[in-house]
C-alpha cells in the first residue's frame, strides 16, 4: 500500500517534470521563430539598403506576408525598378526641373533620362509588384497612412512615366536617336516631336495603356490629397494632375493624354 502510493507520487512527479520540459521547449521554439523572423526581416532590409534588391525580394517572399513584410517588399520592388523616393523628395524641395524630368532622370540615364525600349516592359512589371505589395500591406488604399499614400503617388507617377515611354517606343522607337531608346524628360519629348512630323497626334494608345494611366493618376490624386498644398511634393503632384487631367474630373481621356504629350516642354 505504502509502495503503491510512493510509485504514484514518482509517476506524478515525472509527468510534471516532463510537462515543464515540453512547455519550456515550446516557448523556446516560439522565441526561435520570432527571432528568426526578425533576423530575416532585418537581413532583407540591409540587402535592400545595399541595393541588392533581388536578395531582399527573395527573403521577404519567403516570410509570412504580414503588413510589415509587404511594405518592405514594395520598397524592394520599387528599388529594383529604379525608384529613389528620397531623390524625388529632394528634387521637389529643390525645385529642380519639372515633375516628368525628376522621374525620367531617376529611371533613365543622363540629363535626357534615356531608357532602352526593351527594358520598359520588365520595369513596368516590377512597378506593378511594388504597387500591389504596398496596397496589400494596408489591406487597401484607404488603409494606407499619409506616408504610404505619398509612396503610392510616387509609384503611380513612376508607372505613368514608364507607360508614356512604352507608348513612344511602340509608335516611333526606330526613328529616335539613338534608335530604340526613349528619353523620359520634357526637353527630349519636345525634340522627339520635331523628329516625327512636329506632333504626336497620330499616337496609337491602347485601351489598356489609357486605363493604366488613369489608375496611376488616381494614385497621384490620393497622394496629393494626403500631402496637402503645404507640402512641396503635394504641389508637384497637383501640378501634374492639372496638366494631364485638364477637365478636372479624375479621368484622363484619350484627347487629354494626346494634348498632354504635345505640350510637354513648351
N, C-alpha and C positions, 0 to 999 in steps of 0.2 A: 504494500500500500504506500509506504513511505517512498519506496523506489519508483513507483509509478508517478507519484506527484513530482518527484525530482526530475524524472525524464520529461514530463510535460513542461516543466519550467525551462529546461535546457532547450527543448524544441521551440518554445515560445521566444526565448532569448535569441536563438539563432535566426528565427524568422524576422524578428525586429531588426537585427543587425543587417540581414540581407536586404530588407526593405529600405533601410537607411542608405546602404551602399548603392542600391539601384536608383534611389531618389537623387543622391549626390551625382551619380553618373549622368542622370538625365539633365540635371542642372548644368553639368559640365559640357554636355553636348550642345545644350541651348546656348551657352556662352560662346562655345567654339563657333557655332553657326553665326551668331551675331557678330563676333569678332571677324570672322571670315568675310561676311557681307560688307562690313565697314572697311576692311582692308582692301577688298576687291574694288569697292567704290572709290576709295582714295587712289588706288593704283590707276583706275580709269581716268580720274581727274588729272593726275600727274602726266599720264600719257597724252591727254588732250592738250594740256598746258604746254607740253613739249612739241606739239604739232604732229604727234603720232596718232592720228585720228582713227586709223583702221584698228589699231590695238585697243583704243578706248571703246570703239563700237563693238568689237568682239567681246570684250569683258562685260560691258553693260548689257549686251543682248543675252548673255548667259545668266544674268541675275533676274530675280523676281521683278516684274515690271511695275514697280511702285511709282508714285508720282515723282519722287526724288530721282529715281533711276531714269525715268523717261525725260525729265528735264535735262539731266546731264547728257542723255543720248541725243537729244535735239541739238544741244550745243556742239557735240562731237560731229554730227552730220553736217551742221552748218559750217563748222570749221573746215571740214573736208571739201565742202563746196567753194570755200574761199571767203566766207563771210567773216569780217572782222568788226564786231559790234563796237568795240572801243574806238576804232578808226572812224566809224560813222558818227558816233557821239562827238568825237574831237573835231571832225570836219564840219559838223553842224555848228558847233560852238565857235569855230574859227571863221565861219562864213566862207569857206574855201570852195568856190565853184558851185554849179547847180546841183540839184539833187541827183539827176542822172549821172553827172560826172563823178560824184563821190562813189556811187555804187559801181559804175563802169570801171573805174580805175582800180577799185578793190578786187573786182573779178578778173579783169584783163591785165595786160602788160603795158607799161609805159603811160605817157600822158594821154594817148588815144584809147587806152583800155582795150587793146587788141586781144581777141579771143578766137581760137580756131573754131570754125563752124562744126567740126567733127566732135568737139568736146562738149557742146552745149546740151545735147540730149542727156548724157550721163550726169552733168551738173544739175540739170532740172530734176532728174530722178532723185538725186541726193537731197536737193532742197525740199522735195515733196516729203521725203522721210523725216527731215528736220521739222517741217511744219506739222506733220501727223503726230510725231512724238511730243512736241510742245503742247499741242491741243489736248492730247491724251493725258498729259501729266496733270491736268487740272479737270479732267472729265468734261471738257468742252470749253469754248472760248469764253463763256460767261464766268467760268471758274478761275480764269487767269487773274493774277494780280496786275496792277498797273505796269509793273516792270515786265511781267510776262506778255502783256498786250503790246508794250513797246518793242519787245523782241519779235513778236509776231508781225508787227508792222515792218520791221527791218527785213524779216524773212520774206514777207509778201512783196515788198518793193524790189528786193533782190530777184525774186522769181519773175516779177513783171519785166524787169530789165532783160533777163535771160530770154523771156518769151519774145520780146522785141528783136533781140539778136537772132533768134531762131527764124522769125518771120523774114528779116532782111536776108539771112543766109539762103533760105529756100528760094526767095524771089530773085536775088541778084548776086549771090555769093561768088559766082565765077567772073563777075565783072568788077569786083572790088580789087583794090591794091593794098596788100598782096592778095591774090585770089584765095577764096575760101577762108578768109579771116574777116571778122567784123569788129568795128570799133564801137565801144559802148559809151561814147561821150557825145555831147551835143555838137561840138565842132566837127567831129568825124562824120556824124549823121548828116549835118548840113552839107559837107563836102561830097558825101556819097549821093545826095540828091542831085547835085550837079552832074555827076557821072552817069546817072540813069535817066537823063532827059529832064532834069530840073525839079521833079517832084515824085512823090510816091503814090499818086492817085490810082495807079494800076496794081497796087499791092494786093496779093491774094492772102487773105487771112481766113483760117479755118474756123468753124463754129466752136471747136474745142479750144482753140487759142483765145478766142474772144471770151469764152466762158472762164478760162483760167485767169485772164487779165481782170475780169470782173470779181472773181474770188479774191485775187490779190488786192484789188482796190478796196474791197470790204475789210480786209485785214489792216490796211493802212488807215482807213477811216476809223476803225476801232482803236488803233494806237493813238491817232490824233486826238480823239475824244478823251482818252485816258490821260494823255500828257498835258493837254490844255494849251491855250495860246501863250501862256507864260513860259513855256519850255521851247528852247531853240529847235530841238528835233521835232517837236509837235508842230511848230510853224513850217518846217521843211515839208512835213507830211501834208499839211493843209495846202501849201503851195502846189505840190504835186497833184493833189486831188482837184484843185481849181483849174489846173491846166488840162488834165485828161478827162475830167467829168464836167464839161462846161455847162451842162444842163442842171447840175447840182442835185440830181435825183438818185445818186448812188449806183447808177447803172451806166456803163460806158457802151455806147452804140458803135457800130462799125464806122459810121461817119465821124464820130468824135475821135476815135482812135486814129483814123487817117489824118484828120486835122491836126491831132497832137504831134504825130511824127513829122508832119510837114511844117510845123512851126518851131520845132526844136532847133536851137542855135540862132534863132532870129533875134 
